[in-house]
Amino acid sequence: MYERENCSAARALELIGERWSLLIIRNAVFADMTRFSDFERRLGVAPNILAKRLDGFVADGLMERRAGREYLLTEKGRELATVLIALTEWGDRWAAPQGPPVLYEHQDCGGPVHVHARCAHCRVEPAPGEVLAVAGPGADPRRRPPRDPSPLHAAALELRDNPEVSAAKGQ
């Protein structure tokens, strides 16, 4: 569907962008749902659609199928919790006239959990207009964003991608 797009967001949408997909993942992450029959009953999704989505999650490495019709999230699937929290917070602000129907709390202390975009260098939470899209290491050189990464970003990528450089700088 997004073959022309060299974009991680577009690739993610290929995996989880369909409406039922996000709801299935949401229930697996936050309601500890694992059984086919529980997803079907709780979400009211048709069995053929549910089977197709779950099979796709298994094929894409988001879930593992266990005995019977049980599906467990993998690490890749569990990491979608942050995406779901961010999407929920956006929905709470713009699509929940009665207020948030669900709140997220830290299990250990009960404190509210929110998602924030933060600069890894100065720790500031920039406004959306202060965030730039720059070319990453996977950018197509023919269709690069209009700007290369700053020296700070380039150095962070070098440390991330070269463990031996990171170890040497830490000595």
Helices and strands as residue ranges (DSSP letters): H 8-16, H 19-30, H 36-43, H 47-59, E 63-66, E 70-73, H 75-78, H 80-94, G 128-130, H 151-161, H 163-170
